[in-house]
Amino acid sequence: MTAAQLPPVAPEVTATLVEELSPRLRKRLDAAVTKLGARPTHRDGDTVTIAVDEETDLRMHAPGGVVATADALTCGCLLAPACVHRAAAACAAPAADPAPDPAGQETPSEAASAPHADGTASESTGPAPESTTPAPYGTAPAPDATVFTPPDNTSAPDVASPAQRVAADAVWSAAAAVLEAGVEGAGAVAQAALLRAAHTARLQHLPRAAGAALSVVTLLRAARAGDPSYRTPDLVTALAELLGTAHRVGTASGAELAAVRGRARRPYSPDGSLRLYGLFTEPVVTDSGHGGARTWVAGPDGRLCTVGDVAPGGVGRALGVADRAVRLGESALTHRELGRAGLAVSGATVSPDGRLGAGKGVKAVTARGAAWTEPPLAALWETPPLQQAVRALRATSRYADPDAGGSDLLFLDVELRGAVRDPGGTCLLASCDGGIAVRLAVADDDPALAHRDNLMLLATAPGTRLRIIGRLLPALHPRLALLACSHPTGEGTIDLGFDRLRRADLPVPDAPVHPAPPEPGDSGANSPLHLLERRVEQTVPAGRAALGMLGDVSAEARRLRRAGLPTAAGLLAALCASAARRERDAFGRLLPADTDGFATHWLAAARYTSAVSESLCAAAWEPRPEPAVTG
């Protein structure tokens, strides 16, 4: 059995079932979750049955696809309903996201591709009126029902309410306990505390904190299950986002408070009539098993929008969807055709992150496209690389406002230099304006997609000049995931995830190939910032105790100071000192550790390393000085 085979369970249901367990059963809960994960399951309509043993079954009833109440989990064992099996099943299942708003339900593809960190997106033709209670998990309100929508920045209260502060404090405490214990110690009980805090935050209209808590729980479960897609930096970012959001609820006001509170949905806003020009289409394959395609288009002013179709199905679905008609008005264009054509849209709706809505009022017809060398698309390549990188960094920042919008794409004219070895695999080295050496990486390594084969083929053609589109990969040297390029012969464009280049497509070199440019020599590439970063990351798997046993870190602090990073040195010393500090009472007994103090030091270090890393990444895109001419 895998988590994907079980229906999602509302966070408050999981929290309630765990809270109702006796202390003895709570100690057995993690083992019960593991044991239940090895048992067979059977689905019959809305009910999933788990064979607890040869004679006992556990049923999860999920009308609407979500287990919304504790009574929906029933066990046939003798101890039920006070048994450990119901809580174990809830802990093994995915945590449910909130239900979509009734005002303009999103299409299945939009729902699947919507980000879940702060709630799925839904299309809306206008602001929904406010009610006192959010919609329950897994239930769609009646068409005339009202759903809570946080007020916009102009009407936000000056400060958070007392109830919101209490909810934020509960989120902070649950997150700090997870950081204290680390992945190894943050089992089902600690996760249930986070789920309870998420539910409380949601009731108090703090959807950003609630969504961040659900993200941490999901990553914790992936880490403890040995999921190959899990990465420690992702959990570092999620925990820092959660702690930072919870902290800022009590200190923010006005527009900042509105951003910290977040939106329960990312609503689509009316945008009138749009004239759009296709750029390219990329495959979308997620770790959760979803697959599809996303087509990027641009308006006359250079604003980027996307048309997506993502649903369960993996890479196979991604390959098939590319040749299906886009779900937008009456257009019969496929995704791949739209990437080279145009659209005239009336009644358009657009989400803050640029996704075009496909509601009933949207009308779209095919129109003439534009080549990358023609207006208005050509203007995208005229912005200097440094300005593009800074803009993309704002969009990809680990702690960016989810509603801030923006794109992480860069548009560059490059000359290929050949393949280079990299810790993450083989990359294609290229040079762009300003003498900047850019590493072009494979966007997706799945062998069913064309990314890797195309990049390896392009690596055999040094000296070739291309116009490319890539996604910024934050690093200490310029790095992009290569998504699309002009055809090497100059005719048309290539969607590098779908189209496959042939050797015959490569030009025959008619001039000597220039040597590859030297690697950037700026100080950022050799920054000792990793000395602090690794301590921040080291905390997440093993908890505070891992840092408490380090001992003296003065040598690392001195190295940071010599490199001009005195703040990093101070943060490192304070973090390790906080981890090792344990006070004793008058009788010499150890007092409980200061989890709040340690979490505060860790959060400061995590946010600092992120900010410095982004600054170093931007600096790497600065133009290189022209070599002096002697003679």
Helices and strands as residue ranges (DSSP letters): G 3-5, H 11-19, H 23-37, E 41-44, E 47-51, E 57-61, G 63-65, G 70-72, E 73-75, H 85-92, H 108-113, G 153-155, H 162-185, H 188-203, H 207-224, H 232-249, H 254-261, E 269-285, E 290-298, E 304-312, H 314-321, H 335-338, E 342-350, E 363-367, G 377-381, H 385-396, E 409-420, E 427-432, E 436-442, H 451-458, E 465-472, E 479-486, E 493-495, G 503-505, G 523-526, H 530-542, H 544-548, H 554-562, H 566-580, H 595-620
